[in-house]
Amino acid sequence: MTSPAARPATGRWIEDWDPENEEFWQRTGRRTARRNLILSVLSEHIGFSVWSMWSVLVLFMSPAIGLGFTPAEKFLLVVVPTLVGAALRLPYSYAVTRFGGRNWTVFASSVLLVPALAAFWFVQQPGTELWVFLVIGALGGVGGGNFASSMTNITALFPQRLQGWALGLNAGGGNLGVAAIQLVGLLVIATAGSTHPAYVVGAYLPLIVLASLLAAWKMDNFAAVRSAPGAQREAARNPHTWVISLLYVGTFGSFIGYGFAFGLVLQSQFGATPLQSASYTFLGPLLGSLFRPVGGLLSDRWGGARVTLAAFCAMAAGTGVLLLASAQGSYGLFVGGFTALFVLTGIGNGSTYKMIPAVFARQAQDAVTSGRDAQEAFARARRLSGAVIGIAGAVGALGGVGINLVFRSAYSGPVKSGEPAFLAFLGFYVVCVLVTWAVYLRRRPAAAAAEPAAGYAGDPAAAARTEASRV
């Protein structure tokens, strides 16, 4: 085994990478993987903040600063970056396999300066037309693509037994960017008032530069991340890709959709002031992000499908609480119910993503049982897992677009209430409950529910068996 230190000086590529080899992992692999994970989280975190900055900036937009847009126009401003970010996730997921984790992270971090600088300038200009902000919001969608490239990169760096933890930590740290920029918005409103939105954006300009420089200095490219040509096409032909994508629409789509819309919903439903809205909007995304690794850890123990099923059942109940709070006009119950929903989406995000390597590990195990070569089957499972992460991430983010469009329709319609939207979300969560149970739990063999003994010792078959048991 070649040490990661023995890599070519140009391009910074690590050619030999075998995280399932315990001796290699303890000697050099763990330290290298964790360093890249930390910097990947930093870049993704800032990307999420730039992606979701319009959920904060719209709270400032009022006639007082010469930007008096209607609620429908403000919802449109948060829809556009969500849509662009979702569309970019597939090409970003592919790009990291083509250009390398370090190289692409440097680019993906530095390009965030474009929408940030544009927002910093124009949000200070009274009378700026809506279309200008829509263009800047579309540019901000590049921050949403960081998630897919980061997750695809991290998947190949950790052994199977730690992927739930690693993916959950990577995604949770990135998701915290939604809460972080909302906390910055709260700080600005509380100290400088609601007429200085540029301060929010300005806080991130040096952070973008710092993340780009650290990625260039300390990250590595891994040959193991390279995917064979056609990996995404092969993944697209697998029905599990679309089942998992549907479930991720319900979990991550809810998280990012609610994260973008929460402040506007409080303003539209209860007439909350910018300070009142900002005082609560950060809490849900913060808890949802912190609980995403918990979803991965619970899935490592109980299985991703079981945790996902429980999360959707609880999300349906939480949506019922929102309907009750809306009917009673209870601000406190509404905020509490929404916050609980964020926690559940975080758990569901972690458990749904944990299902990806588990599902394809089970397919690899079945292929080996049928006589296929073990190394080939397990390599295919890893390749498909990386591709599905990109596809599911893209499709899931579209759920955020759908949530904001439904909210926009509900609050601009004759009722001008969120209740029709919550009824639609409740129905979708019920569908997700039924799909999870029918596809992954209804006829599960008893042997697959057992937890094998830990310890892989570099044996890919042992790793696959454990992953397969945790679907």
C-alpha positions in Angstrom: 0.0 0.0 0.0 1.4 3.4 -1.0 1.1 6.1 1.6 -1.0 9.1 0.8 2.2 11.2 1.3 3.7 9.5 -1.8 1.6 11.3 -4.4 2.7 13.3 -7.4 3.8 16.9 -6.5 1.8 18.4 -9.4 -2.0 18.1 -9.2 -2.0 16.9 -5.6 -3.6 13.6 -6.4 -3.7 10.7 -4.0 -3.7 7.6 -6.2 -3.8 4.8 -3.6 -6.8 5.0 -1.2 -8.2 2.0 0.6 -10.2 3.1 3.7 -11.5 -0.5 4.3 -7.9 -1.6 5.1 -7.8 -1.0 8.8 -4.0 -0.8 9.0 -3.9 1.9 6.3 -6.9 3.7 7.9 -5.3 3.9 11.3 -1.8 4.8 10.0 -2.5 7.6 7.5 -6.1 7.4 6.1 -8.1 8.6 9.1 -6.0 11.8 9.5 -6.1 12.6 5.8 -9.8 12.0 5.5 -10.7 14.1 8.5 -8.6 17.0 7.3 -10.4 17.0 3.9 -13.8 16.5 5.7 -13.2 19.6 7.9 -12.3 21.8 4.9 -15.2 20.4 2.8 -17.6 21.3 5.6 -16.3 24.8 5.7 -16.7 25.4 2.0 -20.1 23.8 1.9 -21.2 25.7 5.0 -20.4 29.1 3.3 -22.0 27.8 0.1 -25.3 27.2 2.0 -25.1 30.6 3.5 -24.7 32.3 0.2 -27.4 30.1 -1.3 -29.9 31.0 1.4 -29.0 34.6 1.9 -32.1 35.8 0.2 -34.2 34.2 2.9 -32.6 36.9 5.1 -32.3 39.8 2.7 -36.1 39.7 1.9 -36.8 40.5 5.6 -35.0 43.8 5.1 -36.8 44.7 1.8 -39.3 47.4 2.7 -40.3 50.9 1.5 -37.9 52.2 4.2 -34.9 51.3 2.1 -36.6 51.8 -1.3 -37.3 48.1 -1.9 -41.0 47.6 -1.3 -41.8 44.2 -2.8 -45.0 42.3 -2.3 -45.0 38.9 -0.4 -45.5 37.1 -3.7 -42.4 38.8 -5.1 -40.4 38.0 -2.0 -41.3 34.3 -2.3 -40.2 34.4 -5.9 -36.9 35.8 -4.7 -36.3 32.7 -2.6 -37.6 30.3 -5.2 -35.0 31.3 -7.9 -31.8 30.5 -6.0 -33.4 27.3 -4.7 -34.2 26.2 -8.3 -30.8 27.1 -9.7 -29.0 25.4 -6.8 -31.0 22.2 -7.4 -30.2 22.3 -11.1 -26.5 22.7 -10.4 -26.2 19.7 -8.1 -25.9 17.1 -10.8 -23.1 18.9 -12.8 -21.4 19.7 -9.5 -21.5 16.1 -8.4 -20.0 15.1 -11.8 -17.4 17.9 -11.7 -15.8 16.7 -8.5 -15.2 13.2 -10.1 -13.7 14.9 -13.2 -11.5 17.6 -11.6 -10.9 16.3 -8.1 -12.1 17.3 -4.6 -9.5 19.9 -3.9 -9.6 21.5 -7.3 -13.3 21.7 -7.5 -13.7 22.9 -3.9 -11.3 25.8 -4.6 -13.4 26.8 -7.6 -16.8 26.3 -5.9 -15.7 28.4 -3.0 -14.1 31.3 -4.9 -17.0 31.6 -7.4 -19.3 32.5 -4.4 -17.7 36.0 -4.5 -19.7 36.8 -7.7 -23.2 36.6 -6.2 -22.0 37.9 -2.8 -20.4 41.1 -4.3 -23.4 41.7 -6.6 -25.8 41.4 -3.7 -23.6 43.6 -1.5 -23.7 46.4 -4.1 -27.3 46.3 -5.4 -29.1 45.7 -2.0 -27.8 49.2 -1.0 -29.4 50.8 -4.1 -33.0 52.1 -3.5 -35.3 51.6 -6.4 -33.5 48.5 -7.8 -35.9 46.5 -9.9 -37.0 43.0 -9.0 -35.4 41.4 -12.1 -31.9 42.6 -10.9 -32.4 40.7 -7.7 -33.7 37.7 -9.5 -30.6 37.5 -11.6 -28.4 37.9 -8.5 -30.4 35.3 -6.7 -29.9 32.9 -9.6 -26.2 33.5 -9.4 -26.4 32.7 -5.7 -27.7 29.3 -6.6 -24.1 28.2 -7.1 -23.9 27.8 -3.4 -26.5 25.1 -3.5 -24.3 23.0 -5.8 -21.5 22.8 -3.2 -23.5 20.2 -1.3 -23.5 17.6 -4.1 -19.8 17.9 -4.9 -18.8 17.8 -1.3 -21.0 14.8 -0.5 -19.7 12.9 -3.6 -16.2 13.6 -2.6 -16.6 12.6 1.1 -18.4 9.3 0.2 -15.2 7.7 -1.1 -12.9 8.9 1.7 -14.4 6.9 4.6 -14.9 3.2 5.3 -18.4 1.9 5.0 -18.9 1.6 8.7 -18.2 5.4 9.2 -20.1 6.7 6.2 -23.3 7.4 8.1 -21.3 9.5 10.6 -19.1 11.2 7.9 -22.0 12.0 5.5 -24.2 13.2 8.3 -21.4 15.5 9.7 -20.5 16.8 6.3 -24.1 17.6 5.4 -25.1 18.8 8.8 -22.1 21.2 8.9 -23.1 22.5 5.5 -26.8 22.8 6.4 -25.7 25.0 9.4 -25.0 27.7 6.8 -28.7 28.3 6.6 -28.9 29.0 10.4 -25.6 30.9 10.4 -26.7 33.6 7.9 -30.0 33.9 9.7 -28.2 34.5 12.9 -26.1 37.1 11.2 -29.3 38.7 9.9 -30.7 38.7 13.5 -27.5 40.3 14.8 -27.6 43.1 12.1 -31.3 43.8 12.8 -30.8 43.8 16.5 -27.8 46.2 16.5 -28.0 48.3 13.3 -31.8 48.0 12.5 -33.6 46.7 9.5 -32.2 49.1 7.0 -28.7 47.7 6.5 -29.0 44.4 4.5 -25.5 44.9 3.0 -24.0 44.2 6.4 -25.3 40.7 6.2 -23.6 40.0 2.9 -20.4 41.9 3.8 -19.8 39.6 6.7 -19.3 36.7 4.3 -16.9 38.3 1.8 -13.7 37.6 3.9 -15.0 34.1 4.8 -15.4 33.1 1.1 -11.7 34.2 0.5 -10.5 32.3 3.6 -12.3 29.1 2.6 -10.9 29.2 -0.9 -7.4 29.7 0.3 -7.6 26.9 2.9 -9.0 24.5 0.3 -6.1 25.3 -2.0 -3.6 24.9 0.7 -4.7 21.8 2.7 -7.1 19.7 0.6 -6.3 16.7 -1.7 -7.6 15.2 -4.8 -8.4 11.5 -4.6 -8.3 9.1 -7.5 -10.9 7.0 -5.7 -13.5 9.8 -6.3 -13.1 9.5 -10.1 -16.2 7.7 -11.5 -16.3 5.5 -14.5 -17.9 7.1 -17.6 -21.7 6.7 -17.5 -22.0 6.2 -13.7 -24.8 8.7 -13.5 -26.6 7.1 -16.5 -26.3 3.7 -14.9 -27.6 5.1 -11.6 -30.5 6.7 -13.4 -31.6 3.3 -14.7 -31.8 1.9 -11.2 -35.3 2.2 -9.6 -33.9 2.7 -6.1 -32.3 6.0 -7.3 -35.8 7.5 -7.8 -37.3 6.0 -4.7 -34.6 7.5 -2.6 -34.8 10.8 -4.5 -38.5 10.9 -3.7 -37.9 10.4 0.0 -35.2 13.1 -0.1 -37.7 15.5 -1.6 -39.6 15.0 1.6 -36.7 15.4 4.0 -34.1 17.8 2.5 -36.7 19.5 0.3 -38.7 20.3 3.4 -35.5 21.5 5.3 -34.3 23.9 2.6 -37.8 24.9 1.6 -38.9 25.7 5.2 -35.5 27.3 5.8 -35.9 29.7 2.9 -39.6 30.4 3.7 -39.9 30.5 7.5 -39.4 34.2 8.0 -41.7 35.1 5.2 -44.3 32.7 6.5 -44.2 34.4 9.9 -44.6 37.8 8.3 -47.4 36.6 6.1 -49.3 34.5 8.6 -48.9 36.6 11.7 -47.7 40.0 10.5 -44.3 39.5 12.3 -41.8 42.4 12.2 -38.3 41.7 10.7 -36.9 41.5 14.2 -39.6 39.1 15.4 -39.1 36.9 12.3 -35.3 36.9 12.5 -35.5 36.0 16.3 -37.0 32.6 15.5 -36.0 31.7 11.9 -32.5 30.7 12.8 -33.5 28.2 15.4 -35.2 25.6 13.1 -32.4 25.4 10.6 -29.8 25.3 13.4 -31.5 22.3 15.1 -32.2 20.6 11.8 -28.6 20.8 10.9 -27.4 19.6 14.3 -29.7 16.6 14.1 -28.7 15.5 10.6 -25.6 13.6 12.0 -28.0 12.1 14.6 -30.1 10.7 11.8 -26.9 9.0 10.3 -25.9 7.6 13.7 -29.4 6.3 14.4 -29.4 4.6 11.0 -26.0 3.0 11.7 -27.7 1.4 14.7 -31.4 0.8 13.6 -31.3 1.0 9.8 -31.9 3.9 7.5 -35.4 2.8 6.4 -36.7 2.4 9.9 -35.4 5.8 11.0 -36.7 7.4 7.8 -40.2 5.9 8.3 -40.3 7.2 11.9 -39.2 10.6 10.7 -41.9 10.9 8.1 -44.6 9.7 10.6 -43.5 12.4 13.0 -43.3 15.0 10.2 -46.9 14.3 9.3 -47.9 14.7 13.0 -45.9 18.0 13.1 -47.7 19.3 10.1 -51.0 18.6 11.9 -49.7 20.8 14.7 -49.2 23.6 12.2 -52.7 23.3 10.9 -54.0 23.5 14.5 -51.8 26.5 15.3 -53.0 28.2 12.1 -56.7 27.6 13.0 -56.2 28.9 16.5 -53.9 31.8 15.5 -51.3 30.6 18.1 -47.9 32.1 17.3 -46.1 30.2 19.9 -47.5 26.8 18.9 -46.8 27.6 15.3 -43.2 28.4 15.9 -42.8 25.4 18.2 -44.4 23.1 15.5 -42.2 24.5 12.8 -39.1 24.1 14.9 -40.0 20.4 15.6 -40.4 19.9 11.9 -36.9 21.2 11.2 -35.5 18.7 13.8 -37.3 15.9 12.0 -36.2 16.9 8.6 -32.6 16.9 9.9 -33.0 13.3 11.2 -34.7 12.3 8.0 -31.9 13.8 5.9 -29.3 11.8 7.6 -31.2 8.5 7.5 -32.2 8.9 3.9 -28.6 9.5 2.8 -27.5 6.6 4.9 -29.8 4.4 2.9 -27.9 5.0 -0.3 -24.7 3.0 0.4 -26.8 0.4 2.3 -29.1 -0.2 -0.6 -26.3 -0.7 -3.1 -24.3 -2.7 -0.7 -27.3 -5.1 -0.5 -27.4 -5.3 -4.3 -23.7 -6.1 -4.3 -24.2 -8.8 -1.8 -27.0 -10.3 -3.9 -24.8 -10.2 -7.0 -22.0 -12.0 -5.2 -24.5 -14.7 -4.0 -25.5 -15.1 -7.6 -21.9 -15.8 -8.6 -20.5 -12.4 -9.7 -17.0 -11.3 -8.8 -17.0 -9.7 -5.3 -14.5 -6.9 -6.1 -16.4 -5.9 -9.2 -19.7 -6.0 -7.4 -18.5 -3.9 -4.5 -16.7 -1.4 -6.8 -19.9 -0.9 -8.7 -21.9 -0.3 -5.5 -19.5 2.4 -4.5 -19.6 4.0 -7.9 -23.4 4.0 -8.0 -23.6 5.3 -4.4 -21.6 8.4 -5.4 -23.7 8.9 -8.5 -27.0 8.5 -6.6 -25.9 11.1 -4.0 -25.7 13.6 -6.8 -29.0 12.7 -8.3 -30.9 12.5 -5.0 -29.3 15.8 -3.9 -30.5 17.5 -7.0 -34.0 16.1 -7.0 -34.4 16.6 -3.2 -33.5 20.3 -3.5 -36.4 20.7 -6.0 -38.6 19.9 -3.1 -37.6 23.3 -1.7 -38.7 24.9 -4.9 -42.0 23.2 -4.6 -42.5 24.2 -1.0 -41.9 27.9 -1.7 -44.1 27.8 -4.8 -46.9 26.3 -2.8 -46.5 28.9 -0.1 -46.4 31.7 -2.7 -49.7 30.4 -4.1 -51.3 30.0 -0.7 -50.4 33.5 0.5 -51.2 35.3 -2.7 -54.5 33.4 -3.2 -58.0 34.4 -1.9 -57.5 32.7 1.4 -54.1 34.3 2.1 -53.2 31.6 4.7 -50.7 28.8 4.8 -53.3 26.1 5.7 -53.7 24.9 2.0 -50.0 24.5 1.8 -49.8 22.5 5.0 -52.5 20.2 3.8 -50.5 19.6 0.7 -47.3 18.9 2.7 -49.2 16.5 5.0 -50.5 14.5 2.0 -47.0 14.2 0.6 -45.5 13.0 3.9 -48.2 10.3 4.0 -47.1 9.2 0.5 -43.5 9.0 1.7 -44.5 6.9 4.7 -46.2 4.4 2.5 -43.4 4.3 -0.1 -40.7 3.7 2.6 -42.7 0.9 4.2 -43.7 -0.8 0.9 -40.2 -0.7 -0.7 -37.8 -1.2 2.1 -39.6 -2.7 5.1 -42.7 -4.6 4.1 -41.0 -7.9 3.1 -37.6 -7.5 4.6 -36.0 -10.9 5.2 -35.4 -11.7 8.8 -31.7 -12.4 8.2 -31.2 -8.9 6.8 -32.5 -7.3 10.1 -29.7 -8.8 12.1 -26.6 -6.7 13.0 -23.4 -8.5 12.0 -20.4 -8.3 14.2 -18.3 -5.2 13.7 -14.9 -5.3 12.2 -14.0 -5.4 8.6 -10.2 -5.9 8.5 -10.2 -4.8 4.9 -12.8 -7.3 3.9 -15.2 -5.6 1.4 -17.7 -8.5 1.8 -17.9 -7.9 5.5 -18.4 -4.1 4.9 -21.1 -4.8 2.3 -23.0 -7.3 4.6 -23.1 -4.7 7.4 -24.3 -2.0 5.1 -26.9 -4.2 3.6 -28.3 -4.9 7.0 -28.8 -1.2 7.7 -31.1 -0.4 4.8 
